[in-house]
Amino acid sequence: MNILVTGSNGQLGNDLRVLSPEYPQYHCFFTDIEELNICDEVAVFNFVSENNIELIINCAAYTAVDKAEQEQQKALELNATAVENLCKAALSAQAFLIEISTDYVFDGKKTSPYIETDITGPVSAYGASKLKGEEVILKFGLPSLIIRTSWLYSSFGNNFVKTILRLAKEKPELRIIADQYGTPTYARDLARAILDIIAFNNLPAHPEIYHFSNAGDTTWYGFAKAITELSGINIPVHPIETKDYPTAATRPQYSIFRKDKIIRDFNLQIPDWKDSLKDCLAILNKDH
């Protein structure tokens, strides 16, 4: 099967690249903006038809959450208009589309885990642009999966884990938000889930939404403490409230997912977030 992976220099794209040799039945085309600008409708159409693409995994996204408040047009272009280009090309080629979305499509006001049918209500420009991308896919109605994930990190790119490791070297103590709840998701686990879902060979004929994050839940403070403790870094980590750390964009206060649907439909095993964090830290420590 010929698979197009967009945004392949990002966290998830890189982890798909790492795992793809384990799935020799797939011939993956890894592209980023240099190879394929997905905001260019003609370029997308040509690439998909010329390479006989049968499935598209869209890992490309505008993800600068705070910057998106100022750059709303830019966020919409990459998170919605580009998705429309992919939908058109996929429909024309009868290719399947997998779109990666986010917990930021919710307002975070729930106090029990979010399910796929819960009402969306983004509280940031980034969240609104990602929801627009979802709506584009639902409007086209093509065979597709929308996979929402949360708190993504990996050994690639910039993320919370790397930031904490860096700050722990530079500062005498850390002050981390303790009143936002969610689940850290290791990009390699999400990448494996995606490849296993494709291999499971039970893809829907219409758009289906799924939630995926690692098992368990925590706060940013709990996440930071786990990172420092598992890395053997002895540094005081203090809990603070969201109001003590103002940001341009509002974050959902609560974005824990229920994963029953994706586990049931594709027979997935989802590791606990702490086990996956250990795996990622082992890679990062090996690299340094």
DRENDO-1510 file (C-alpha; in Angstrom, 1 decimal, always signed):
<recs>
REC; n; res; u; v; w
REC; 1; MET; +0.0; +0.0; +0.0 .
REC; 2; ASN; +1.3; +3.5; -0.9 .
REC; 3; ILE; +1.0; +5.8; +2.0 .
REC; 4; LEU; +1.6; +9.6; +2.0 .
REC; 5; VAL; +2.8; +11.0; +5.4 .
REC; 6; THR; +2.6; +14.8; +5.6 .
REC; 7; GLY; +4.4; +16.9; +8.2 .
REC; 8; SER; +7.0; +14.1; +8.5 .
REC; 9; ASN; +9.6; +16.3; +10.2 .
REC; 10; GLY; +7.3; +16.7; +13.3 .
REC; 11; GLN; +7.1; +14.5; +16.3 .
REC; 12; LEU; +4.5; +12.0; +15.0 .
REC; 13; GLY; +5.9; +12.0; +11.4 .
REC; 14; ASN; +9.3; +11.2; +12.7 .
REC; 15; ASP; +8.0; +8.4; +14.8 .
REC; 16; LEU; +6.1; +6.9; +11.9 .
REC; 17; ARG; +9.4; +7.0; +10.0 .
REC; 18; VAL; +11.1; +5.1; +12.8 .
REC; 19; LEU; +8.5; +2.4; +13.0 .
REC; 20; SER; +7.7; +2.0; +9.2 .
REC; 21; PRO; +10.4; -0.6; +8.5 .
REC; 22; GLU; +8.4; -2.9; +10.9 .
REC; 23; TYR; +5.5; -2.7; +8.4 .
REC; 24; PRO; +7.1; -3.8; +5.1 .
REC; 25; GLN; +3.7; -4.0; +3.4 .
REC; 26; TYR; +3.5; -0.2; +3.4 .
REC; 27; HIS; +5.5; +2.0; +1.0 .
REC; 28; CYS; +5.6; +5.3; +2.8 .
REC; 29; PHE; +6.2; +8.7; +1.1 .
REC; 30; PHE; +7.5; +10.9; +3.9 .
REC; 31; THR; +7.0; +14.6; +3.0 .
REC; 32; ASP; +7.3; +17.9; +4.7 .
REC; 33; ILE; +6.9; +21.4; +3.3 .
REC; 34; GLU; +10.1; +21.1; +1.2 .
REC; 35; GLU; +8.7; +18.1; -0.6 .
REC; 36; LEU; +5.0; +18.9; -0.6 .
REC; 37; ASN; +3.3; +22.1; +0.4 .
REC; 38; ILE; -0.2; +20.8; +1.4 .
REC; 39; CYS; -1.5; +24.4; +1.2 .
REC; 40; ASP; -1.0; +24.1; -2.6 .
REC; 41; GLU; -4.1; +22.3; -3.9 .
REC; 42; VAL; -2.6; +21.5; -7.3 .
REC; 43; ALA; +0.6; +20.2; -5.8 .
REC; 44; VAL; -1.3; +17.9; -3.4 .
REC; 45; PHE; -3.5; +16.6; -6.2 .
REC; 46; ASN; -0.5; +15.9; -8.5 .
REC; 47; PHE; +1.5; +14.2; -5.8 .
REC; 48; VAL; -1.4; +11.9; -4.8 .
REC; 49; SER; -2.2; +10.9; -8.4 .
REC; 50; GLU; +1.4; +10.5; -9.6 .
REC; 51; ASN; +2.4; +8.3; -6.7 .
REC; 52; ASN; -0.8; +6.2; -6.6 .
REC; 53; ILE; -1.4; +7.1; -3.0 .
REC; 54; GLU; -4.0; +4.9; -1.3 .
REC; 55; LEU; -3.8; +6.3; +2.2 .
REC; 56; ILE; -2.9; +9.7; +3.6 .
REC; 57; ILE; -1.7; +10.3; +7.2 .
REC; 58; ASN; -1.9; +14.0; +7.8 .
REC; 59; CYS; +0.7; +14.9; +10.6 .
REC; 60; ALA; +1.1; +18.4; +9.3 .
REC; 61; ALA; -0.4; +21.1; +11.5 .
REC; 62; TYR; +0.1; +24.6; +12.8 .
REC; 63; THR; +0.7; +23.8; +16.5 .
REC; 64; ALA; +2.1; +27.1; +18.0 .
REC; 65; VAL; -0.8; +27.4; +20.4 .
REC; 66; ASP; +0.0; +30.9; +21.8 .
REC; 67; LYS; +1.2; +32.3; +18.5 .
REC; 68; ALA; -2.0; +31.2; +16.8 .
REC; 69; GLU; -3.9; +33.9; +18.7 .
REC; 70; GLN; -2.0; +36.5; +16.6 .
REC; 71; GLU; -1.7; +34.3; +13.5 .
REC; 72; GLN; -5.2; +33.0; +13.1 .
REC; 73; GLN; -5.2; +33.1; +9.3 .
REC; 74; LYS; -2.0; +31.1; +9.2 .
REC; 75; ALA; -3.4; +28.5; +11.6 .
REC; 76; LEU; -6.6; +28.2; +9.6 .
REC; 77; GLU; -4.7; +27.8; +6.4 .
REC; 78; LEU; -2.6; +24.8; +7.6 .
REC; 79; ASN; -5.2; +23.3; +9.9 .
REC; 80; ALA; -8.3; +23.6; +7.7 .
REC; 81; THR; -7.6; +24.8; +4.1 .
REC; 82; ALA; -4.8; +22.3; +3.7 .
REC; 83; VAL; -7.1; +19.6; +5.0 .
REC; 84; GLU; -9.6; +20.5; +2.3 .
REC; 85; ASN; -6.9; +20.1; -0.3 .
REC; 86; LEU; -6.1; +16.6; +1.1 .
REC; 87; CYS; -9.8; +15.7; +1.1 .
REC; 88; LYS; -10.2; +16.6; -2.5 .
REC; 89; ALA; -7.1; +14.7; -3.6 .
REC; 90; ALA; -8.1; +11.7; -1.5 .
REC; 91; LEU; -11.6; +11.6; -2.9 .
REC; 92; SER; -10.3; +11.8; -6.5 .
REC; 93; ALA; -7.8; +9.0; -5.9 .
REC; 94; GLN; -10.2; +7.0; -3.7 .
REC; 95; ALA; -7.6; +7.1; -0.9 .
REC; 96; PHE; -8.3; +6.9; +2.8 .
REC; 97; LEU; -7.5; +9.9; +5.0 .
REC; 98; ILE; -6.2; +9.8; +8.6 .
REC; 99; GLU; -6.3; +13.3; +10.3 .
REC; 100; ILE; -4.6; +14.0; +13.6 .
REC; 101; SER; -6.7; +16.3; +15.8 .
REC; 102; THR; -6.4; +17.5; +19.4 .
REC; 103; ASP; -8.0; +17.8; +22.9 .
REC; 104; TYR; -8.1; +21.5; +22.3 .
REC; 105; VAL; -11.3; +21.1; +20.3 .
REC; 106; PHE; -13.0; +20.9; +23.8 .
REC; 107; ASP; -13.5; +23.7; +26.3 .
REC; 108; GLY; -12.2; +21.6; +29.1 .
REC; 109; LYS; -15.1; +22.2; +31.4 .
REC; 110; LYS; -16.1; +18.6; +31.9 .
REC; 111; THR; -15.1; +16.7; +35.0 .
REC; 112; SER; -15.3; +13.2; +33.5 .
REC; 113; PRO; -13.3; +11.8; +30.5 .
REC; 114; TYR; -14.3; +13.1; +27.1 .
REC; 115; ILE; -15.9; +10.7; +24.6 .
REC; 116; GLU; -16.0; +11.2; +20.8 .
REC; 117; THR; -19.6; +12.5; +20.7 .
REC; 118; ASP; -19.1; +15.2; +23.4 .
REC; 119; ILE; -20.0; +18.7; +22.3 .
REC; 120; THR; -16.9; +20.6; +21.0 .
REC; 121; GLY; -16.2; +24.2; +22.0 .
REC; 122; PRO; -12.6; +25.4; +21.6 .
REC; 123; VAL; -11.3; +28.2; +23.8 .
REC; 124; SER; -8.3; +29.1; +21.6 .
REC; 125; ALA; -7.6; +30.1; +18.0 .
REC; 126; TYR; -5.5; +26.9; +17.6 .
REC; 127; GLY; -8.4; +24.7; +18.9 .
REC; 128; ALA; -10.8; +26.5; +16.6 .
REC; 129; SER; -8.6; +26.0; +13.6 .
REC; 130; LYS; -8.2; +22.2; +14.3 .
REC; 131; LEU; -12.0; +21.9; +14.8 .
REC; 132; LYS; -12.5; +23.6; +11.4 .
REC; 133; GLY; -10.2; +20.8; +9.9 .
REC; 134; GLU; -12.4; +18.2; +11.5 .
REC; 135; GLU; -15.5; +19.9; +10.1 .
REC; 136; VAL; -14.0; +19.9; +6.6 .
REC; 137; ILE; -13.6; +16.2; +6.7 .
REC; 138; LEU; -17.1; +15.6; +8.0 .
REC; 139; LYS; -18.5; +17.8; +5.2 .
REC; 140; PHE; -16.6; +15.8; +2.5 .
REC; 141; GLY; -17.8; +12.6; +4.1 .
REC; 142; LEU; -14.9; +10.6; +2.6 .
REC; 143; PRO; -13.6; +7.3; +4.1 .
REC; 144; SER; -11.5; +8.7; +7.0 .
REC; 145; LEU; -10.4; +8.7; +10.6 .
REC; 146; ILE; -10.1; +11.7; +12.8 .
REC; 147; ILE; -7.8; +10.8; +15.7 .
REC; 148; ARG; -7.8; +13.3; +18.6 .
REC; 149; THR; -4.8; +13.1; +20.8 .
REC; 150; SER; -3.4; +15.1; +23.8 .
REC; 151; TRP; -0.2; +16.4; +25.3 .
REC; 152; LEU; +2.0; +14.9; +22.6 .
REC; 153; TYR; +5.7; +14.4; +23.2 .
REC; 154; SER; +8.6; +12.4; +21.7 .
REC; 155; SER; +12.3; +12.2; +21.4 .
REC; 156; PHE; +12.0; +14.5; +18.3 .
REC; 157; GLY; +11.1; +18.2; +18.1 .
REC; 158; ASN; +10.2; +20.6; +20.9 .
REC; 159; ASN; +7.9; +19.3; +23.6 .
REC; 160; PHE; +7.2; +19.5; +27.3 .
REC; 161; VAL; +9.6; +16.6; +28.2 .
REC; 162; LYS; +12.5; +18.3; +26.5 .
REC; 163; THR; +11.6; +21.7; +28.0 .
REC; 164; ILE; +11.5; +20.3; +31.6 .
REC; 165; LEU; +14.9; +18.5; +31.0 .
REC; 166; ARG; +16.4; +21.8; +29.8 .
REC; 167; LEU; +14.9; +23.9; +32.6 .
REC; 168; ALA; +16.0; +21.4; +35.2 .
REC; 169; LYS; +19.6; +22.1; +34.1 .
REC; 170; GLU; +19.2; +25.9; +34.0 .
REC; 171; LYS; +17.1; +26.7; +37.1 .
REC; 172; PRO; +17.3; +26.0; +40.8 .
REC; 173; GLU; +13.6; +25.0; +41.0 .
REC; 174; LEU; +10.5; +24.5; +38.8 .
REC; 175; ARG; +7.0; +25.9; +39.1 .
REC; 176; ILE; +4.5; +23.9; +37.1 .
REC; 177; ILE; +0.7; +24.2; +36.6 .
REC; 178; ALA; -1.1; +21.7; +38.7 .
REC; 179; ASP; -4.8; +22.4; +37.9 .
REC; 180; GLN; -4.9; +21.3; +34.3 .
REC; 181; TYR; -5.7; +17.6; +33.9 .
REC; 182; GLY; -4.9; +15.4; +30.9 .
REC; 183; THR; -2.8; +12.5; +29.6 .
REC; 184; PRO; +0.7; +12.7; +28.1 .
REC; 185; THR; +0.8; +10.9; +24.8 .
REC; 186; TYR; +4.1; +9.4; +23.5 .
REC; 187; ALA; +4.1; +10.0; +19.8 .
REC; 188; ARG; +5.7; +6.6; +19.1 .
REC; 189; ASP; +2.7; +4.9; +20.8 .
REC; 190; LEU; +0.3; +7.0; +18.6 .
REC; 191; ALA; +2.4; +6.2; +15.5 .
REC; 192; ARG; +2.2; +2.4; +16.3 .
REC; 193; ALA; -1.5; +2.6; +16.9 .
REC; 194; ILE; -2.0; +4.3; +13.5 .
REC; 195; LEU; +0.1; +1.7; +11.7 .
REC; 196; ASP; -1.7; -1.1; +13.5 .
REC; 197; ILE; -5.1; +0.4; +12.7 .
REC; 198; ILE; -4.3; +0.4; +9.0 .
REC; 199; ALA; -3.0; -3.2; +9.3 .
REC; 200; PHE; -6.2; -4.3; +11.2 .
REC; 201; ASN; -7.9; -3.7; +7.8 .
REC; 202; ASN; -11.3; -2.6; +9.2 .
REC; 203; LEU; -11.3; +1.0; +8.0 .
REC; 204; PRO; -14.7; +2.8; +7.9 .
REC; 205; ALA; -16.4; +3.9; +4.7 .
REC; 206; HIS; -17.3; +7.3; +6.3 .
REC; 207; PRO; -15.6; +9.7; +8.7 .
REC; 208; GLU; -15.1; +8.3; +12.2 .
REC; 209; ILE; -13.8; +10.2; +15.2 .
REC; 210; TYR; -11.5; +8.4; +17.8 .
REC; 211; HIS; -9.7; +9.5; +20.9 .
REC; 212; PHE; -6.2; +8.3; +21.6 .
REC; 213; SER; -3.8; +9.0; +24.4 .
REC; 214; ASN; -1.8; +6.9; +26.7 .
REC; 215; ALA; -3.5; +5.1; +29.7 .
REC; 216; GLY; -3.9; +7.0; +33.0 .
REC; 217; ASP; -3.9; +10.7; +33.7 .
REC; 218; THR; -2.1; +13.4; +35.5 .
REC; 219; THR; -1.5; +17.2; +35.6 .
REC; 220; TRP; +1.4; +19.2; +34.0 .
REC; 221; TYR; +2.9; +19.3; +37.5 .
REC; 222; GLY; +2.6; +15.5; +37.9 .
REC; 223; PHE; +4.1; +15.1; +34.4 .
REC; 224; ALA; +7.0; +17.3; +35.3 .
REC; 225; LYS; +7.7; +15.5; +38.6 .
REC; 226; ALA; +7.7; +12.1; +36.7 .
REC; 227; ILE; +10.2; +13.5; +34.2 .
REC; 228; THR; +12.6; +14.8; +36.8 .
REC; 229; GLU; +12.3; +11.7; +39.1 .
REC; 230; LEU; +12.6; +9.2; +36.3 .
REC; 231; SER; +15.7; +11.1; +35.0 .
REC; 232; GLY; +17.3; +11.1; +38.4 .
REC; 233; ILE; +17.3; +14.9; +38.5 .
REC; 234; ASN; +17.0; +16.2; +42.1 .
REC; 235; ILE; +15.2; +19.5; +41.7 .
REC; 236; PRO; +12.3; +21.0; +43.7 .
REC; 237; VAL; +9.1; +21.1; +41.6 .
REC; 238; HIS; +6.3; +23.3; +43.0 .
REC; 239; PRO; +2.6; +23.2; +42.0 .
REC; 240; ILE; +1.1; +26.5; +40.8 .
REC; 241; GLU; -2.3; +27.4; +39.4 .
REC; 242; THR; -3.2; +28.4; +35.8 .
REC; 243; LYS; -3.8; +32.0; +36.9 .
REC; 244; ASP; -0.2; +32.2; +38.1 .
REC; 245; TYR; +1.2; +31.5; +34.6 .
REC; 246; PRO; -0.7; +33.7; +32.1 .
REC; 247; THR; -0.5; +32.7; +28.4 .
REC; 248; ALA; -1.8; +34.2; +25.2 .
REC; 249; ALA; -4.1; +31.2; +24.6 .
REC; 250; THR; -6.5; +29.6; +27.0 .
REC; 251; ARG; -5.9; +25.9; +27.6 .
REC; 252; PRO; -8.6; +23.4; +28.4 .
REC; 253; GLN; -8.6; +22.8; +32.2 .
REC; 254; TYR; -9.5; +19.2; +31.7 .
REC; 255; SER; -8.9; +17.0; +28.7 .
REC; 256; ILE; -8.8; +13.4; +29.8 .
REC; 257; PHE; -10.0; +11.0; +27.0 .
REC; 258; ARG; -12.0; +7.8; +27.2 .
REC; 259; LYS; -10.4; +5.4; +24.7 .
REC; 260; ASP; -12.9; +2.5; +24.8 .
REC; 261; LYS; -13.9; +3.1; +21.2 .
REC; 262; ILE; -10.5; +2.9; +19.6 .
REC; 263; ILE; -9.5; -0.1; +21.8 .
REC; 264; ARG; -12.6; -2.0; +20.9 .
REC; 265; ASP; -12.7; -1.2; +17.1 .
REC; 266; PHE; -9.1; -1.9; +16.4 .
REC; 267; ASN; -8.1; -4.3; +19.2 .
REC; 268; LEU; -5.4; -1.9; +20.5 .
REC; 269; GLN; -3.2; -2.3; +23.6 .
REC; 270; ILE; -2.4; +1.2; +25.0 .
REC; 271; PRO; +0.5; +1.5; +27.4 .
REC; 272; ASP; +0.4; +3.5; +30.6 .
REC; 273; TRP; +1.8; +7.1; +30.2 .
REC; 274; LYS; +4.5; +6.5; +32.8 .
REC; 275; ASP; +5.8; +3.4; +31.1 .
REC; 276; SER; +6.0; +5.2; +27.8 .
REC; 277; LEU; +7.7; +8.2; +29.4 .
REC; 278; LYS; +10.4; +5.8; +30.6 .
REC; 279; ASP; +10.9; +4.6; +27.1 .
REC; 280; CYS; +11.2; +8.1; +25.7 .
REC; 281; LEU; +13.6; +9.2; +28.4 .
REC; 282; ALA; +15.8; +6.1; +27.7 .
REC; 283; ILE; +16.1; +7.3; +24.1 .
REC; 284; LEU; +16.8; +10.9; +25.1 .
REC; 285; ASN; +19.4; +9.9; +27.7 .
REC; 286; LYS; +21.1; +7.6; +25.2 .
REC; 287; ASP; +21.3; +10.5; +22.7 .
REC; 288; HIS; +23.1; +12.8; +25.2 .
</recs>
